Each structure stands twice: as C-alpha cells, then as structure tokens.
Amino acid sequence: MASIISRTKTIFSGRFRTIFAAAILTGIIGMDPIALANPDSDIISEPANMPAWFFERRIVGENNLEKIEAAKTSKYYDMTRPIAILKDTTGQGFCTGWRVAEDLFVTNFHCWEFAGCDVVFELNYETARSSEKHEKFSCVEALAHNEKYDYALYQVKPVKDVPKTRKAELDSSSGVITMWGGAITVGQPLIVAGHPQARTKEIDRSKDCKLFSIVPEENGGRMTIRHTCDTEGGSSGSPVLDRKTGFAVALHWGGEEGYNMAIPMNLVLDDLEKSVDAKTFGKLTIAGRK
C-alpha cells in the first residue's frame, strides 16, 4: 500500500497531475480510480493493479443508498448537513469530507495523498441547485495526516467573501459534526452519508447499517473496524455516524467483500491531539472522551 500511495503522490504533483489524469481517463495506463469517476456513471470498473479495499466500493447485500432528499423530513438530514464533497481545483469530485470546526474539515489520508492542498470542500451538494447555495472552502493548509489512521485535517477558508447575513445562515444550517471518543458496541445502529462516485449526497439509513466489529485490526496498514453500511467509491472520508446522536464514531476508508472498513474515532482523536497545537484541537467538538 505504501508504495502505491507514494507513487500516486509523486505522479499527481504539479503539472503532471493533469497529464496523468487525462491518461487515466483515456485508458492509456489501465487505471480507473474513483478520483476521476464520471459523476453520471453508475458503474466503474475496479482497477486490476490496486487492492480491492483501496477502491472502497462495497454495497453490502441490497443497495440501501438513497438520495439525501429522501431523508429531508428526518433527523438524519440535519445530522449530515456538515458533510461535503471534496473536489480538485478543476471541479472534479473524488472524495467526501466533513466539517468539524468553522475552518476545519476532515477526510481520508489517501484523499490528501491524491490532491494535497489543491482541493475545495463543497457543502450542500445535494441537488442541482444554484451554485451560490453551495458553501465552498479551499485549503489553506493540511494541518495533520496519518496513513495508519487514514485521516487528514484541513484548515480552510471560504472560496469567496459571503455577506454576514448569508454566512450566519450557512453556518447555522450546516453546523459541525461532533467526534465521539467513547465506547462503541457491536451492532450499534449507524447512518453513513457521503458522495459515492462524486454524485450528490446519498445516505444509508437502513436497519442493515450498523457496526460489525469494534476491535481494531490492521488491514492495508490501517487500524480498522468494520461496518455494514453501503458505500461506493467516492465515499472515502465519510463520517460513520451513530444513528441516535449523529456523533461520528468512525471514519470510513475502504471496503472488502461483505463489509466496509473504518477507523475508530478515538484513535483519530488520540493522534490528532499529538499532531496539532492545543488551540486547533480545542476547536473540535468532542464527546465521550475521557
């Protein structure tokens, strides 16, 4: 895995990123990572030269993904408002991220490896609504990242100046997600929302969406627990939310046959506390952590 990631980072740096992306899109090198997926496509072939979990496309049993609009009258809609699509600077979606403070977003380490700081987090990407209703943030700096726990913490700024009245409206509607650092249980009911295949936001709020294991085991160099919520490529970086509270109990990153994989949030928080200054860590909304 480390060799795959390091080569990806090198190839996609600077002006070679665009050239390499074009090569992928035209099938020159036989790779088809989700980062370059067509948002209108329902089917993406898994690349033969990457491990299955890297492609993180796992529907577990029946496909329970539904457009977020279907959940608009439920509490789950508000829980998922701080979830954003992660786009490169050309506007191509490739991962999912979520807001944890006014100027901080979290996504996966392997999403950071792909695009570095050349990214935009776009909230409210739920329908084909006018773009001014989408709150967009560009990267200022990647403050922390760790492959073992597959997270990256970004400091961001608004893409453009927003009138104070509009900013207050956006902040109150989007909010932030609380990070849960306490105990979790096998069978715990969950919801997972994100941007599979760079589509508008989708959610799995079915009875099948729950924690499958809670003891971290190493898989692909990552300390992993399992869940049975449906995801597809592009869901990388989605928060795994407790269904009752909306707190993030884990960070989704990959999938294998029959289940999906995530990093427990307590491990992410422990590493973050060591990796950023106290002021930055203090911006996070945390519950359950001793």
N, C-alpha and C positions, 0 to 999 in steps of 0.2 A: 504493500500500500504506500509506504513512504516513497518508494521510487516512482510510483505513478504520480503521486501528488507533486513531488519536486519537479518532475519533468513538465507537468502541466503548468506549474507556476512559471517556469523558465520560458516555455513556449508562448504563454499568453502575456508576457510582459511587453510593454512598449508597443511599437508599431506592428510587431509580429502578431499581435492578438487578432487584428482584423484579417490579416492574410491567412492565418491558421483557421480562423472561424469560417472563412469562405471555402477553404479546402474541405473542412468537415461537411459543410452544407452541400457541397457538390459530390461528396462521397469519395474524394481522392484518397483519403487515408483510412477509410473504413470505420471511423468512429462516429458515434451519434449521441454525445452526451446531452442531457436534458437542458443544459445551459443554452443550447441553440435550437431548442424544440420549436416547432410551429405551434403557436397557441391554438390554432384552429384544428389541429390534428388530434385524433383520438387514439392513434396507435403510433408508438415509437419502438423501433427495433432495439433490442439490447445489444450493445457492442460486445463482440466476442473477445476483445482484448482487455476487458475490465471485469473485475469480480462482480457477481450478481448483486451483492449488497450495496456496491458503490452506486448503482443505478437507482436505488431506493424506489422501485415501482412495485408495490405489493398491495393488491386487493385481496383481502383475506376472506375467502368464501364469496358470498354475494356482495356485489358492489353497493355499498351504502353511502357513497358520496352524493351529495346534493348541493345545488346552488344555495349560497347563503341566504338568498331572498326567501327561500322556503322556510327558514327559521326566524324570519323577521319579527314575528309576534311572540317569540320565545325569549327566555332569559339568555339563551346561548348566543343570540345575535349580539347583545351588548358585551358579553364576555369576549367575543372575538373581534371587536372593533379595533383594538390596537395591533392587529395582525396585518402585515404589509407584504406586498410583492416586492422582491428585490430585483432591480433591473440594472443592466450595464448602462454606460453612458450613451449607447445608441438607442436605448429604449427597449431592448430585448429582455424579457423576464427570464429568470433562471433559478431562483430560489425563493424561500419565504423567510421573513424576519418579523420581529415583534418589538414593540416599544416598551421599554422598562423604566424610562425617565423622560423628561421633556426633551433632552438632547441625546438620549442613548437608545440604541437598538441592539438586539441580539440576533445572531443567525449561526449557521454552522461554520466550523473551521474550513471545511472543504469548499464552502462558498467563497470565503475570503481568499483561499488559495487560487480560485479561478480568476477573480477580478480585482483583488486588492482593494484599494480605496476608490476605484473608478465605478462607484455604484450609487444608485438612488433607491431609497426606501419609499414606497408609494402606498399610503393608507387609502382606504375607501375604494379600492379597486374591486368593486362588487358588481357593477353593471356598466353598460356603455354610456354612463352619464357624462355630462360635460366635464372636461378635464379640470376645470377650476374647482370642482368639488373634491378633487383628489389632493390630499395633503402630501407634499413631496419633500424629502430631506436628502441632501447629498452628504457624502462622507467628508468629515474634517480629518479624522484620524481613527485608525484601528487601535484601540487602547489596549486590548488584550486578546490573545487567542491561544488555543491549546488543542493539539490534534488528539491527544488521549481522551479528552472530554468533548471533542468536536464542537467547540463554541468559538465565536468571535464577538467581541463587544466593540461597537462602533460609537464614536462621538459624531454627531451630525449637526447640520444647520438647515433651516428652510431653504428650499431652492430659490424662492423669491420672497420679497417682502409681502407680508399679509397684513391688512388693516387690523387694528387691535380688536375691533368687534368681531371680525371674522376669525381671528386667531383664538379668541376666547370660546367661540362656538366650536371650532375644530378641536381644541384641547378638551373641552367638556364632553364632546361626543366620542372622541377616540380614547382618551384616557391612557392608562398603562396597565400592564399585567403584573400581578403580584407573583413573586417567585417563592415557591414552597420549599422550605428546607427541613421539614419534619419527616415523620414516618409515613410510609405508603404501604398499601396492602395488596396482595394478590386478589384479582377480581374487582378491584376498585373501579367504579364506573367513570368513564372519561368522555371527553369530546376532543376531536382534533380538527382544526381548520387550517387551510393554507391555500396555496396557489398551484395545484397539480398541473403539470405541463404548461405552466405560465398562463393558465386560464384565470378568469375572475374567481373570486374567493368561493371555495367549496368547503363543506363540513361533513364529518361523520359524527352523528349524534345518536347512533343506533344502540340497541341493547348489546350488540356484539363488540362495541368499542370499550375495552377495559384493559387493565394491567394483567399481563400474563405471567411475568416474573418480576421479582424485586431485588434479587441478589445480583449485583453487577458481575458480569463475566467478560473477559477480554474477547473481543471479536473484531478482527481487522485493525488491531492496535487500539481499540476503543473500549472503555469500560461501559458495558451495555446491559440494559434490562430490556424486556420485551413487552410489546402491547399488540392488541389485535384490532386496532383502528385502521381503516382504509386510508392509504396514501398512494400517490403516484410520483414519478419523477418531477421535481419542482417543489415537492412538499418538504424538501430538506430545509431544516431550520425552523419548522413549525413547533410551537409550544404544545406539549401534551397536557391538557387541562383537566383538573378534577371537575367532574360534572356538577357537583353541588356548589362549590365555591368559585370556580373559574380560576383558581390558582394554578400556576404552571408547576407540575410535579416532575416533568422531564422535558428533554429537548430531543425531538425526533431527528434521526440522521440517516437511517437506511432500512433495508428490508431483505428478508430471505423467505423461502417457501413456508407459508403458514403463519407468519407473524412479521411484525415490524420492530425496529430497534430504536432505542432512545437512551440518552444519558440522564441518570437521576439528577434532579436539580440540586440536591445537597452537595454533590461532587463538583458541579459547576460553581456553586457559590463558594465552596471552600477554596477552589483555585482562584476565583476572581478576587477574593479578599486578599490573597497573597500577591496578586498581579497588578492591582490598581491602587491608587492612593486612597486614603480614608475618605476624602471629600467625595470622590467619584463613587466609591462603594456605598457611601451614605445616601446617595441619590436613589438607590434601588429600594423598591417596596418589597419587604421580605416578611414572611410569616412562618411560624412553626419551627424556627431555627433556634437552638439553644446555644 
